[in-house]
């Protein structure tokens, strides 16, 4: 799991590893503050922009969190089926 530098700390990493089997990778800024595109981050940003096409996801109109999570999952499934 790639996280920003705001999520540093051993407590956060321990909680994530206890909840999932993911390893926490903290993305740090370069000392010179030069812009460079991080390929993995670009994939995540692209995926969020794809979700912007689904109007139901713009607002949280669902009453339960599970319903919202399922709508996001259905949107990604639909995207995958359309592309492949």
N, CA and C atoms as an extended XYZ file, in Angstrom:
252
Properties=species:S:1:pos:R:3:atomname:S:1:resname:S:1:resid:I:1 pbc="F F F"
N         0.841       -1.152        0.000 N   UNK     1
C         0.000        0.000        0.000 CA  UNK     1
C         0.897        1.228        0.000 C   UNK     1
N         0.714        2.088       -0.988 N   UNK     2
C         1.500        3.318       -1.072 CA  UNK     2
C         0.743        4.430       -0.372 C   UNK     2
N         1.407        5.130        0.539 N   UNK     3
C         0.782        6.215        1.294 CA  UNK     3
C         1.652        7.464        1.211 C   UNK     3
N         1.031        8.613        1.491 N   UNK     4
C         1.774        9.868        1.547 CA  UNK     4
C         2.593        9.914        2.824 C   UNK     4
N         3.444       10.911        2.930 N   UNK     5
C         4.310       11.018        4.099 CA  UNK     5
C         3.542       11.407        5.357 C   UNK     5
N         2.280       11.765        5.240 N   UNK     6
C         1.466       12.066        6.416 CA  UNK     6
C         1.118       10.821        7.217 C   UNK     6
N         1.294        9.645        6.634 N   UNK     7
C         0.943        8.400        7.303 CA  UNK     7
C         2.168        7.656        7.814 C   UNK     7
N         3.217        8.369        8.140 N   UNK     8
C         4.406        7.710        8.664 CA  UNK     8
C         4.155        7.274       10.099 C   UNK     8
N         4.931        6.363       10.538 N   UNK     9
C         4.808        5.903       11.919 CA  UNK     9
C         4.628        4.407       11.978 C   UNK     9
N         5.194        3.823       12.996 N   UNK    10
C         5.134        2.379       13.147 CA  UNK    10
C         3.740        1.911       13.543 C   UNK    10
N         2.994        2.726       14.293 N   UNK    11
C         1.643        2.333       14.692 CA  UNK    11
C         0.748        2.142       13.474 C   UNK    11
N         0.820        3.066       12.529 N   UNK    12
C         0.020        2.958       11.313 CA  UNK    12
C         0.396        1.708       10.526 C   UNK    12
N         1.682        1.466       10.356 N   UNK    13
C         2.142        0.293        9.606 CA  UNK    13
C         1.714       -1.000       10.291 C   UNK    13
N         1.774       -1.034       11.618 N   UNK    14
C         1.349       -2.231       12.348 CA  UNK    14
C        -0.144       -2.474       12.201 C   UNK    14
N        -0.944       -1.409       12.250 N   UNK    15
C        -2.396       -1.559       12.096 CA  UNK    15
C        -2.746       -2.082       10.710 C   UNK    15
N        -2.109       -1.532        9.686 N   UNK    16
C        -2.382       -1.984        8.321 CA  UNK    16
C        -1.963       -3.435        8.141 C   UNK    16
N        -0.808       -3.803        8.671 N   UNK    17
C        -0.355       -5.186        8.524 CA  UNK    17
C        -1.214       -6.156        9.323 C   UNK    17
N        -1.807       -5.699       10.434 N   UNK    18
C        -2.685       -6.596       11.189 CA  UNK    18
C        -4.045       -6.749       10.514 C   UNK    18
N        -4.512       -5.706        9.814 N   UNK    19
C        -5.812       -5.776        9.140 CA  UNK    19
C        -5.724       -6.476        7.791 C   UNK    19
N        -4.645       -6.242        7.073 N   UNK    20
C        -4.460       -6.846        5.753 CA  UNK    20
C        -3.057       -7.423        5.675 C   UNK    20
N        -2.770       -8.044        4.563 N   UNK    21
C        -1.416       -8.574        4.367 CA  UNK    21
C        -0.563       -7.609        3.545 C   UNK    21
N        -0.984       -6.351        3.459 N   UNK    22
C        -0.274       -5.362        2.644 CA  UNK    22
C         0.913       -4.787        3.393 C   UNK    22
N         1.928       -4.436        2.632 N   UNK    23
C         3.104       -3.779        3.185 CA  UNK    23
C         2.966       -2.281        2.927 C   UNK    23
N         3.276       -1.460        3.904 N   UNK    24
C         3.133       -0.011        3.790 CA  UNK    24
C         4.412        0.575        3.209 C   UNK    24
N         4.268        1.309        2.099 N   UNK    25
C         5.388        1.999        1.463 CA  UNK    25
C         5.087        3.486        1.521 C   UNK    25
N         5.925        4.240        2.222 N   UNK    26
C         5.730        5.683        2.367 CA  UNK    26
C         6.456        6.381        1.223 C   UNK    26
N         5.704        7.157        0.438 N   UNK    27
C         6.281        7.903       -0.675 CA  UNK    27
C         6.779        9.225       -0.136 C   UNK    27
N         8.090        9.444       -0.229 N   UNK    28
C         8.686       10.664        0.310 CA  UNK    28
C         9.028       11.614       -0.826 C   UNK    28
N         8.996       12.888       -0.509 N   UNK    29
C         9.357       13.901       -1.504 CA  UNK    29
C        10.868       13.952       -1.679 C   UNK    29
N        11.251       14.347       -2.837 N   UNK    30
C        12.665       14.514       -3.153 CA  UNK    30
C        13.201       15.742       -2.416 C   UNK    30
N        14.455       15.704       -2.039 N   UNK    31
C        15.042       16.837       -1.326 CA  UNK    31
C        15.082       18.094       -2.192 C   UNK    31
N        15.206       17.936       -3.501 N   UNK    32
C        15.295       19.083       -4.398 CA  UNK    32
C        13.919       19.551       -4.877 C   UNK    32
N        12.884       18.876       -4.519 N   UNK    33
C        11.505       19.191       -4.907 CA  UNK    33
C        11.352       19.273       -6.421 C   UNK    33
N        11.988       18.379       -7.117 N   UNK    34
C        11.817       18.313       -8.558 CA  UNK    34
C        10.622       17.434       -8.861 C   UNK    34
N         9.865       17.823       -9.866 N   UNK    35
C         8.677       17.066      -10.228 CA  UNK    35
C         9.060       15.839      -11.032 C   UNK    35
N         8.539       14.713      -10.648 N   UNK    36
C         8.677       13.494      -11.428 CA  UNK    36
C         7.423       12.667      -11.220 C   UNK    36
N         6.973       12.035      -12.275 N   UNK    37
C         5.756       11.245      -12.221 CA  UNK    37
C         6.084        9.886      -11.628 C   UNK    37
N         5.347        9.511      -10.605 N   UNK    38
C         5.494        8.192      -10.001 CA  UNK    38
C         4.494        7.278      -10.706 C   UNK    38
N         4.939        6.212      -11.369 N   UNK    39
C         4.036        5.405      -12.187 CA  UNK    39
C         2.872        4.806      -11.402 C   UNK    39
N         3.108        4.312      -10.205 N   UNK    40
C         2.034        3.697       -9.445 CA  UNK    40
C         0.989        4.727       -9.042 C   UNK    40
N         1.413        5.908       -8.691 N   UNK    41
C         0.470        6.948       -8.298 CA  UNK    41
C        -0.379        7.376       -9.487 C   UNK    41
N         0.204        7.398      -10.671 N   UNK    42
C        -0.534        7.759      -11.859 CA  UNK    42
C        -1.657        6.765      -12.115 C   UNK    42
N        -1.415        5.488      -11.861 N   UNK    43
C        -2.462        4.484      -12.031 CA  UNK    43
C        -3.633        4.743      -11.095 C   UNK    43
N        -3.347        5.122       -9.870 N   UNK    44
C        -4.403        5.381       -8.897 CA  UNK    44
C        -5.196        6.613       -9.289 C   UNK    44
N        -4.508        7.686       -9.684 N   UNK    45
C        -5.199        8.906      -10.095 CA  UNK    45
C        -6.055        8.661      -11.329 C   UNK    45
N        -5.558        7.861      -12.256 N   UNK    46
C        -6.330        7.535      -13.451 CA  UNK    46
C        -7.594        6.763      -13.088 C   UNK    46
N        -7.471        5.841      -12.147 N   UNK    47
C        -8.632        5.056      -11.732 CA  UNK    47
C        -9.693        5.935      -11.086 C   UNK    47
N        -9.264        6.903      -10.262 N   UNK    48
C       -10.230        7.816       -9.665 CA  UNK    48
C       -10.898        8.686      -10.721 C   UNK    48
N       -10.166        9.066      -11.754 N   UNK    49
C       -10.786        9.877      -12.804 CA  UNK    49
C       -11.800        9.055      -13.592 C   UNK    49
N       -11.570        7.763      -13.761 N   UNK    50
C       -12.557        6.909      -14.414 CA  UNK    50
C       -13.844        6.853      -13.605 C   UNK    50
N       -13.713        6.833      -12.281 N   UNK    51
C       -14.915        6.800      -11.445 CA  UNK    51
C       -15.715        8.091      -11.541 C   UNK    51
N       -15.092        9.173      -11.976 N   UNK    52
C       -15.800       10.437      -12.128 CA  UNK    52
C       -16.881       10.399      -13.185 C   UNK    52
N       -16.844        9.403      -14.072 N   UNK    53
C       -17.876        9.279      -15.098 CA  UNK    53
C       -19.176        8.697      -14.559 C   UNK    53
N       -19.174        8.173      -13.368 N   UNK    54
C       -20.364        7.557      -12.785 CA  UNK    54
C       -21.022        8.554      -11.840 C   UNK    54
N       -22.138        9.103      -12.297 N   UNK    55
C       -22.791       10.196      -11.575 CA  UNK    55
C       -23.290        9.774      -10.199 C   UNK    55
N       -23.605        8.514      -10.032 N   UNK    56
C       -24.093        8.056       -8.729 CA  UNK    56
C       -23.005        8.142       -7.661 C   UNK    56
N       -21.760        8.108       -8.083 N   UNK    57
C       -20.650        8.154       -7.135 CA  UNK    57
C       -20.211        9.575       -6.813 C   UNK    57
N       -20.735       10.575       -7.513 N   UNK    58
C       -20.340       11.959       -7.241 CA  UNK    58
C       -20.720       12.375       -5.838 C   UNK    58
N       -21.938       12.046       -5.458 N   UNK    59
C       -22.398       12.350       -4.105 CA  UNK    59
C       -22.594       11.038       -3.367 C   UNK    59
N       -22.502       11.099       -2.091 N   UNK    60
C       -22.739        9.904       -1.291 CA  UNK    60
C       -24.226        9.843       -0.969 C   UNK    60
N       -25.004        9.329       -1.918 N   UNK    61
C       -26.450        9.273       -1.728 CA  UNK    61
C       -26.891        7.953       -1.103 C   UNK    61
N       -25.967        7.079       -0.813 N   UNK    62
C       -26.308        5.801       -0.187 CA  UNK    62
C       -26.360        5.967        1.329 C   UNK    62
N       -27.227        5.218        1.955 N   UNK    63
C       -27.377        5.322        3.404 CA  UNK    63
C       -26.340        4.502        4.163 C   UNK    63
N       -25.892        3.422        3.559 N   UNK    64
C       -24.940        2.547        4.241 CA  UNK    64
C       -23.604        2.542        3.503 C   UNK    64
N       -22.545        2.382        4.266 N   UNK    65
C       -21.202        2.374        3.691 CA  UNK    65
C       -21.008        1.177        2.766 C   UNK    65
N       -21.567        0.029        3.132 N   UNK    66
C       -21.412       -1.163        2.300 CA  UNK    66
C       -22.009       -0.961        0.916 C   UNK    66
N       -23.122       -0.239        0.846 N   UNK    67
C       -23.744        0.026       -0.447 CA  UNK    67
C       -22.842        0.909       -1.301 C   UNK    67
N       -22.234        1.916       -0.698 N   UNK    68
C       -21.311        2.783       -1.440 CA  UNK    68
C       -20.104        1.996       -1.942 C   UNK    68
N       -19.568        1.124       -1.108 N   UNK    69
C       -18.426        0.307       -1.521 CA  UNK    69
C       -18.796       -0.629       -2.665 C   UNK    69
N       -19.992       -1.181       -2.625 N   UNK    70
C       -20.443       -2.056       -3.702 CA  UNK    70
C       -20.642       -1.283       -5.002 C   UNK    70
N       -21.111       -0.043       -4.909 N   UNK    71
C       -21.276        0.775       -6.118 CA  UNK    71
C       -19.921        1.082       -6.757 C   UNK    71
N       -18.913        1.331       -5.943 N   UNK    72
C       -17.566        1.553       -6.473 CA  UNK    72
C       -17.048        0.266       -7.113 C   UNK    72
N       -17.278       -0.863       -6.464 N   UNK    73
C       -16.849       -2.149       -7.026 CA  UNK    73
C       -17.553       -2.437       -8.344 C   UNK    73
N       -18.857       -2.166       -8.399 N   UNK    74
C       -19.599       -2.384       -9.640 CA  UNK    74
C       -19.114       -1.465      -10.755 C   UNK    74
N       -18.760       -0.248      -10.411 N   UNK    75
C       -18.242        0.677      -11.422 CA  UNK    75
C       -16.924        0.158      -11.986 C   UNK    75
N       -16.037       -0.343      -11.120 N   UNK    76
C       -14.762       -0.873      -11.604 CA  UNK    76
C       -14.963       -2.151      -12.418 C   UNK    76
N       -15.912       -2.988      -12.012 N   UNK    77
C       -16.202       -4.199      -12.784 CA  UNK    77
C       -16.706       -3.826      -14.169 C   UNK    77
N       -17.586       -2.834      -14.223 N   UNK    78
C       -18.104       -2.382      -15.516 CA  UNK    78
C       -16.976       -1.828      -16.387 C   UNK    78
N       -16.077       -1.063      -15.781 N   UNK    79
C       -14.939       -0.537      -16.540 CA  UNK    79
C       -14.074       -1.664      -17.104 C   UNK    79
N       -13.807       -2.672      -16.285 N   UNK    80
C       -12.984       -3.788      -16.745 CA  UNK    80
C       -13.657       -4.566      -17.863 C   UNK    80
N       -14.975       -4.770      -17.744 N   UNK    81
C       -15.688       -5.507      -18.780 CA  UNK    81
C       -15.736       -4.731      -20.090 C   UNK    81
N       -15.825       -3.415      -20.012 N   UNK    82
C       -15.843       -2.610      -21.230 CA  UNK    82
C       -14.477       -2.579      -21.905 C   UNK    82
N       -13.415       -2.626      -21.128 N   UNK    83
C       -12.072       -2.495      -21.693 CA  UNK    83
C       -11.501       -3.820      -22.192 C   UNK    83
N       -11.883       -4.929      -21.582 N   UNK    84
C       -11.268       -6.212      -21.952 CA  UNK    84
C       -12.285       -7.194      -22.442 C   UNK    84
